[in-house]
Amino acid sequence: MGTIGYAAPEYGMVNKVSALGDMYSFGILILEIFTGRRPTDTLFQASSSPHHFVETALPEKVMEILDKTTFHGEMSKATNVKEHWGSIKKEEMECLVSILEIGVACSAESPRDRLTVTQVYSKLTLMREQFLQRGG
């Protein structure tokens, strides 16, 4: 899963690579990993994208967009999908939403609206610390 090389939209207009362009690729990759959907998926026609798909689902519909195979080890313990999603702890759900929010923020259309590497590092570090403190 995952493909290195999701080009930022601005790369079609300017022939200059940037760190914020790399952040776009990172964001799309995060969204692909957790939704199981590539940007080339038929779900994403001209009017939609992985960014829009996840952004409109967060936070209330996060369980509807997650790739069920991402949690295949845990899934096998539940008797059905509904039971599995009901067994996810609040802390785990908050962590998943936060990761997807990072993916959305990194994959914003405009480079100036994207998170920087430093911002992503800070957010991920804080998430890890909070998750571990809660006994996640």
Salt bridges, closest charged atoms under 4 A:
GLU10 OE1 - ARG114 NH2 2.79
GLU32 OE2 - ARG38 NE 3.80
ASP41 OD2 - ARG37 NH1 3.29
GLU55 OE1 - HIS51 NE2 3.58
GLU74 OE2 - LYS77 NZ 3.65
GLU94 OE2 - LYS90 NZ 3.36
GLU94 OE1 - ARG134 NH1 2.54
